[in-house]
Amino acid sequence: MADLSYAASKIRTINDWPTQGIIFKDITPLLADPKAMKTVVQAIAELGKDADVIAGVEARGFVFASAVADRKSTRLNSSHR
């Protein structure tokens, strides 16, 4: 399994957003960093190495699932509410 510490360091914490007591984890810096994004996509692809279809659920899931499906040259199924 890939070392995800570099990718994790790119996740920004925003306290009390959108309301008091909530800790929001912003993955935008991770998405903007090619090294971090590649590491995360590879780690997810390894977890689903035997999968025939990659499912992406909602907005962030679509971003990662499409990259994983591309890396694995397999099908993508996007799901939303």
Wavefront OBJ file of the C-alpha trace (Angstrom):
o trace
v 0.000 0.000 0.000
v 1.213 3.473 -0.856
v 2.376 5.885 1.838
v -0.471 8.372 2.059
v 1.177 10.773 4.526
v 2.129 13.271 1.805
v -1.396 13.242 0.384
v -2.895 13.550 3.872
v -0.734 16.605 4.515
v -2.520 18.342 1.631
v -5.944 18.080 3.293
v -6.748 21.430 4.879
v -8.685 21.625 8.151
v -11.145 24.474 8.592
v -12.535 24.692 12.116
v -16.061 25.889 12.804
v -17.176 25.836 9.179
v -19.876 26.073 8.082
v -21.064 26.358 11.677
v -19.555 26.342 15.163
v -18.327 22.897 16.207
v -17.929 21.499 12.688
v -14.459 20.555 11.431
v -14.457 20.744 7.631
v -11.809 18.822 5.700
v -11.013 20.597 2.417
v -9.544 18.266 -0.208
v -9.087 20.991 -2.836
v -5.319 21.297 -2.154
v -4.994 17.520 -2.567
v -6.832 17.637 -5.896
v -4.553 20.450 -7.074
v -1.357 18.542 -6.295
v -0.525 15.969 -9.013
v 1.751 13.912 -6.732
v -0.858 13.703 -3.963
v -3.701 12.931 -6.363
v -1.695 10.202 -8.112
v -0.836 8.611 -4.764
v -4.469 8.555 -3.633
v -5.741 7.203 -6.955
v -3.119 4.451 -6.898
v -4.026 3.490 -3.314
v -7.727 3.287 -4.153
v -6.976 1.286 -7.316
v -4.953 -1.202 -5.232
v -7.859 -1.618 -2.799
v -10.183 -2.393 -5.693
v -7.731 -4.442 -7.719
v -10.297 -7.168 -8.450
v -13.199 -4.804 -9.181
v -14.923 -4.936 -12.567
v -16.699 -1.623 -12.050
v -15.674 1.446 -10.047
v -18.550 3.287 -8.388
v -18.393 6.995 -7.620
v -20.922 8.313 -5.129
v -21.769 12.010 -5.185
v -19.437 14.887 -6.056
v -16.071 13.943 -4.546
v -16.676 10.302 -5.316
v -17.074 11.166 -8.997
v -13.666 12.848 -9.053
v -11.794 9.939 -7.490
v -13.776 7.124 -9.100
v -13.298 8.455 -12.617
v -9.528 8.688 -12.080
v -9.411 5.176 -10.589
v -11.507 3.702 -13.412
v -9.211 5.342 -15.944
v -6.103 4.000 -14.200
v -7.586 0.485 -14.115
v -9.068 0.731 -17.627
v -12.416 -0.400 -16.286
v -16.006 0.809 -16.206
v -17.343 3.655 -14.077
v -20.760 3.819 -12.451
v -21.686 7.191 -10.964
v -24.418 7.276 -8.329
v -26.223 10.115 -6.666
v -29.251 10.654 -4.511
l 1 2 3 4 5 6 7 8 9 10 11 12 13 14 15 16 17 18 19 20 21 22 23 24 25 26 27 28 29 30 31 32 33 34 35 36 37 38 39 40 41 42 43 44 45 46 47 48 49 50 51 52 53 54 55 56 57 58 59 60 61 62 63 64 65 66 67 68 69 70 71 72 73 74 75 76 77 78 79 80 81
